[in-house]
Amino acid sequence: MSSNVVGDPRPVSRKFLARPQREGVGATVRRSIGRYELKYFDPFLVLDEFSVTAPAGFPDHPHRGFETVTYMLQGSVTHEDFEGHKGTINAGDLQWMTAGRGIVHSEMPAAAGTQKGLQLWINLPSKYKMIEPRYQEMSSSDISEASDDGVHVRVIAGESLGVTSPIQTRTPTMYLDFTLEPSAKLRQPIPASWNAFVYVLEGEGIFGNSRSPATAHHILLLGSGDGGLVAKNKSSKALRFILVGGEPLDEPVVQHGPFVMNTDEEIQQTIEDYENCANGFEKARHWKSESTILFGH
């Protein structure tokens, strides 16, 4: 059980089920942030739990103005972009991509069967929206882990149970993957000024001040407070969830699909840049991913 937390635990302010929807080309996602009920949770733009089987996937598409964090839960996905970067993200692996001023890439299944994972979009402050793209990638074996009294954590970003991730975040962010054994209890610090949420992957658990358990595919938005997260597993099976928190940017958000800027003018400029293969999208003019050619998308 993580300690060093004072004050009342953060309450659960909202809770709802992420229902399946179609996305990409034949892929299925459960979108909890970036949907009608929750357009934006500063600084988070989208949270998808995705499920994809070849030849379905996410063929060539652009991004500008934010970061994508891909965390694989099952199977593997091949990623490639117009800068020549290519790799495979396997179960338990992490890719933290800063799109910055512009990336065109594809994300397609790399194995037989169904591939599952999480993708989080984190907004960038206006001062970083046009920086050069960057990747931070970690294999499953390199992700920091710790265990204590029935609580196990994989530290994707931030710190927990005395372990710190080497991932550098432009927008201050914590991303923790917890598994609680039956009867285990967790108390995890969260900076008081940050927004934070829980997304349940497996099992059921009691969070914050809730009396009823939350089950798989539910997102729980945490209210304000300095007491961090309290979670309990009162069931007979393991509970797995992610806890994500971030410092709010408090800046205007104008989104047009895969482009996220601060003003309508910047979005219009981004659309023109993409259509004209300019200002960061130059290499899009003559590029197609190998997987897009293979699958004929």
C-alpha positions as CSV (number, residue, x, y, z in Angstrom):
1,M,0.0,0.0,0.0
2,S,1.5,3.3,-1.1
3,S,1.7,5.8,1.8
4,N,2.8,9.4,2.2
5,V,-0.7,10.7,1.3
6,V,-2.5,13.1,3.6
7,G,-6.1,14.4,3.3
8,D,-9.3,12.8,2.2
9,P,-9.2,10.5,-0.8
10,R,-10.3,12.0,-4.1
11,P,-14.0,11.3,-4.8
12,V,-15.3,9.8,-8.0
13,S,-17.0,12.7,-9.7
14,R,-18.2,10.9,-12.9
15,K,-18.4,7.3,-14.0
16,F,-19.5,5.7,-17.3
17,L,-19.0,2.7,-19.5
18,A,-16.9,3.0,-22.7
19,R,-19.0,1.2,-25.3
20,P,-17.6,-0.3,-28.5
21,Q,-17.6,1.8,-31.7
22,R,-16.0,1.5,-35.1
23,E,-12.8,3.4,-35.9
24,G,-10.0,3.4,-38.4
25,V,-10.6,0.7,-41.1
26,G,-12.5,-2.1,-39.5
27,A,-11.1,-1.6,-36.0
28,T,-13.2,-1.5,-32.8
29,V,-12.5,1.0,-30.0
30,R,-14.0,1.7,-26.6
31,R,-13.6,5.5,-26.4
32,S,-14.0,7.0,-22.9
33,I,-12.4,10.4,-23.5
34,G,-13.1,12.2,-26.7
35,R,-16.7,11.2,-27.1
36,Y,-20.0,12.9,-26.7
37,E,-20.2,12.6,-22.9
38,L,-16.7,13.7,-22.4
39,K,-15.1,15.8,-25.2
40,Y,-12.0,16.7,-23.2
41,F,-10.5,16.2,-19.8
42,D,-7.6,18.7,-19.7
43,P,-5.0,17.8,-20.7
44,F,-6.4,14.5,-22.1
45,L,-8.0,14.5,-25.6
46,V,-8.7,10.8,-26.2
47,L,-8.6,7.5,-24.4
48,D,-9.3,4.4,-26.6
49,E,-9.2,0.8,-25.7
50,F,-8.7,-0.7,-29.1
51,S,-9.2,-4.2,-30.6
52,V,-8.1,-4.9,-34.1
53,T,-7.6,-8.0,-36.3
54,A,-5.9,-8.0,-39.7
55,P,-6.5,-6.7,-42.3
56,A,-8.3,-4.1,-40.2
57,G,-6.3,-1.4,-38.6
58,F,-5.3,2.3,-38.6
59,P,-3.7,3.0,-42.1
60,D,-1.8,6.1,-43.0
61,H,-3.1,9.2,-41.1
62,P,-1.6,12.5,-39.8
63,H,-1.3,14.1,-36.4
64,R,-0.2,17.6,-35.1
65,G,-0.2,19.4,-31.8
66,F,-0.3,16.6,-29.2
67,E,1.2,13.2,-28.1
68,T,0.0,9.7,-28.5
69,V,0.7,7.0,-25.9
70,T,0.3,3.4,-27.1
71,Y,0.4,0.7,-24.5
72,M,-0.2,-2.9,-25.8
73,L,-2.2,-5.3,-23.7
74,Q,-2.4,-8.3,-26.1
75,G,-0.7,-9.2,-29.4
76,S,1.3,-6.6,-31.4
77,V,1.1,-3.7,-33.8
78,T,3.5,-2.5,-36.4
79,H,4.1,1.3,-36.5
80,E,5.7,3.2,-39.4
81,D,5.9,6.8,-40.3
82,F,7.1,9.1,-43.2
83,E,10.4,9.8,-41.4
84,G,11.4,6.2,-41.9
85,H,10.8,5.2,-38.3
86,K,9.4,1.7,-38.0
87,G,8.9,-0.9,-35.3
88,T,6.7,-3.4,-33.6
89,I,4.9,-2.7,-30.3
90,N,4.3,-6.1,-28.5
91,A,2.2,-6.9,-25.4
92,G,3.4,-4.9,-22.5
93,D,5.4,-2.5,-24.6
94,L,5.1,1.3,-24.7
95,Q,5.4,3.9,-27.4
96,W,5.2,7.6,-26.3
97,M,5.1,9.6,-29.5
98,T,5.3,13.4,-29.6
99,A,3.6,14.3,-32.9
100,G,4.6,18.0,-32.5
101,R,4.5,19.9,-35.8
102,G,3.6,16.9,-37.9
103,I,3.7,13.1,-38.3
104,V,2.0,10.8,-40.8
105,H,2.0,7.2,-39.7
106,S,0.2,3.9,-39.7
107,E,-0.6,1.4,-37.0
108,M,-1.5,-2.1,-38.2
109,P,-1.7,-5.6,-36.7
110,A,1.6,-7.5,-36.7
111,A,0.3,-10.9,-35.6
112,A,-2.5,-13.3,-36.1
113,G,-5.6,-13.0,-34.0
114,T,-6.9,-10.0,-32.1
115,Q,-4.5,-7.2,-31.0
116,K,-5.6,-5.1,-28.0
117,G,-4.2,-2.0,-26.4
118,L,-4.7,1.4,-25.0
119,Q,-4.1,4.7,-26.8
120,L,-4.1,8.0,-24.9
121,W,-3.9,11.4,-26.6
122,I,-2.2,14.1,-24.4
123,N,-2.5,17.7,-25.4
124,L,0.6,19.8,-25.8
125,P,1.0,23.3,-24.4
126,S,0.9,26.0,-27.2
127,K,4.7,26.5,-26.8
128,Y,5.3,22.9,-27.7
129,K,2.7,22.2,-30.5
130,M,5.2,22.9,-33.3
131,I,8.3,21.1,-32.0
132,E,10.0,18.4,-33.9
133,P,8.4,14.9,-33.6
134,R,10.0,12.6,-31.0
135,Y,9.6,8.9,-29.9
136,Q,10.2,7.4,-26.5
137,E,9.8,3.6,-26.7
138,M,10.2,1.0,-24.0
139,S,10.0,-2.8,-24.3
140,S,7.9,-4.6,-21.6
141,S,11.0,-5.8,-19.8
142,D,12.4,-2.3,-19.4
143,I,9.2,-0.8,-17.8
144,S,9.8,-0.2,-14.1
145,E,7.7,-2.4,-11.8
146,A,7.2,-2.7,-8.0
147,S,5.1,-4.8,-5.6
148,D,4.0,-4.3,-2.0
149,D,1.3,-6.1,0.0
150,G,-0.8,-7.4,-2.8
151,V,-0.3,-4.3,-5.0
152,H,1.7,-4.5,-8.2
153,V,2.4,-1.5,-10.4
154,R,4.0,-0.9,-13.8
155,V,5.2,2.7,-13.9
156,I,4.6,4.0,-17.5
157,A,5.1,7.6,-16.5
158,G,5.6,9.3,-13.1
159,E,6.3,7.5,-9.8
160,S,4.7,4.8,-7.6
161,L,5.9,2.6,-4.8
162,G,9.3,4.3,-4.8
163,V,9.9,3.5,-8.5
164,T,10.2,6.3,-11.2
165,S,9.8,6.0,-15.0
166,P,12.5,7.4,-17.2
167,I,9.8,8.7,-19.7
168,Q,10.0,12.5,-20.1
169,T,6.6,14.2,-20.4
170,R,6.2,17.6,-22.1
171,T,2.8,17.9,-20.3
172,P,3.5,16.7,-16.8
173,T,1.8,13.3,-16.6
174,M,1.5,10.2,-14.5
175,Y,0.5,6.8,-16.1
176,L,0.3,3.8,-13.8
177,D,-0.8,0.2,-14.5
178,F,-2.0,-1.4,-11.2
179,T,-3.0,-4.9,-10.4
180,L,-4.5,-5.5,-6.9
181,E,-4.8,-9.0,-5.5
182,P,-8.0,-9.9,-3.6
183,S,-8.2,-7.9,-0.3
184,A,-5.4,-5.5,-1.4
185,K,-5.7,-1.8,-0.9
186,L,-3.9,1.1,-2.6
187,R,-3.4,4.7,-1.7
188,Q,-1.5,6.5,-4.5
189,P,-0.5,10.2,-4.3
190,I,-1.7,12.5,-7.1
191,P,-0.5,16.2,-7.3
192,A,-3.4,18.2,-5.9
193,S,-3.7,20.5,-9.0
194,W,-3.8,17.7,-11.5
195,N,-6.8,16.1,-13.2
196,A,-6.9,12.3,-12.9
197,F,-8.9,9.3,-13.9
198,V,-9.1,5.5,-13.5
199,Y,-9.9,3.1,-16.3
200,V,-10.7,-0.4,-15.3
201,L,-9.2,-3.2,-17.4
202,E,-10.1,-6.4,-15.5
203,G,-12.0,-7.4,-12.3
204,E,-13.9,-5.0,-10.1
205,G,-12.9,-2.5,-7.5
206,I,-14.0,0.2,-5.1
207,F,-12.5,3.6,-5.8
208,G,-12.5,6.8,-3.8
209,N,-15.8,7.4,-1.9
210,S,-17.8,5.0,-4.1
211,R,-19.8,2.2,-2.5
212,S,-20.5,0.2,-5.6
213,P,-17.7,-1.5,-7.5
214,A,-16.5,-0.4,-10.9
215,T,-16.0,-3.1,-13.5
216,A,-14.1,-3.5,-16.8
217,H,-14.3,-0.8,-19.5
218,H,-15.6,1.9,-17.0
219,I,-13.8,5.2,-16.7
220,L,-13.9,7.1,-13.4
221,L,-13.1,10.8,-13.3
222,L,-11.6,11.8,-9.9
223,G,-12.7,15.0,-8.2
224,S,-10.3,17.5,-6.7
225,G,-8.4,17.0,-3.5
226,D,-5.0,16.4,-2.0
227,G,-5.6,12.9,-0.7
228,G,-4.8,10.9,-3.9
229,L,-6.5,7.8,-5.0
230,V,-7.8,5.1,-2.7
231,A,-8.7,1.8,-4.3
232,K,-9.7,-1.6,-2.8
233,N,-10.2,-5.0,-4.2
234,K,-13.0,-6.7,-2.3
235,S,-13.6,-9.4,-4.9
236,S,-12.1,-12.9,-5.2
237,K,-10.3,-12.1,-8.5
238,A,-7.5,-9.7,-9.4
239,L,-8.3,-6.1,-10.2
240,R,-6.4,-4.3,-12.9
241,F,-6.7,-0.7,-13.8
242,I,-4.7,2.3,-15.1
243,L,-4.5,5.6,-13.1
244,V,-3.7,8.5,-15.3
245,G,-3.2,12.1,-14.1
246,G,-1.9,15.3,-15.8
247,E,-1.4,19.0,-15.2
248,P,-4.2,21.0,-16.8
249,L,-3.1,23.4,-19.6
250,D,-6.0,25.8,-19.2
251,E,-5.6,26.8,-22.9
252,P,-8.2,27.0,-25.7
253,V,-8.6,23.7,-27.6
254,V,-9.6,23.6,-31.2
255,Q,-9.7,20.1,-32.7
256,H,-10.2,19.0,-36.2
257,G,-9.9,15.2,-36.3
258,P,-6.2,14.4,-35.8
259,F,-5.1,18.0,-35.5
260,V,-5.3,19.8,-32.1
261,M,-4.3,23.5,-31.9
262,N,-5.4,26.6,-29.9
263,T,-7.3,28.7,-32.6
264,D,-9.4,28.2,-35.7
265,E,-6.7,30.0,-37.7
266,E,-4.1,27.5,-36.6
267,I,-6.3,24.6,-37.5
268,Q,-7.0,26.1,-41.0
269,Q,-3.2,26.6,-41.4
270,T,-2.6,22.9,-40.3
271,I,-5.2,21.7,-42.9
272,E,-3.4,23.7,-45.6
273,D,0.0,22.5,-44.5
274,Y,-1.2,18.9,-44.7
275,E,-2.9,19.3,-48.1
276,N,0.2,21.1,-49.5
277,C,2.7,18.8,-47.8
278,A,4.4,21.8,-46.1
279,N,5.6,23.0,-42.7
280,G,6.3,19.6,-41.3
281,F,4.3,17.4,-43.7
282,E,6.8,17.7,-46.6
283,K,7.6,13.9,-46.7
284,A,3.9,13.0,-46.9
285,R,3.9,13.8,-50.6
286,H,5.7,10.6,-51.7
287,W,5.2,8.3,-48.8
288,K,3.0,5.2,-48.2
289,S,3.5,2.8,-45.4
290,E,4.4,-0.8,-46.3
291,S,1.4,-2.1,-44.4
292,T,-1.0,0.2,-46.2
293,I,0.4,-1.1,-49.5
294,L,0.2,-4.7,-48.3
295,F,-3.3,-4.5,-47.0
296,G,-4.5,-2.3,-49.9
297,H,-6.0,0.5,-47.8
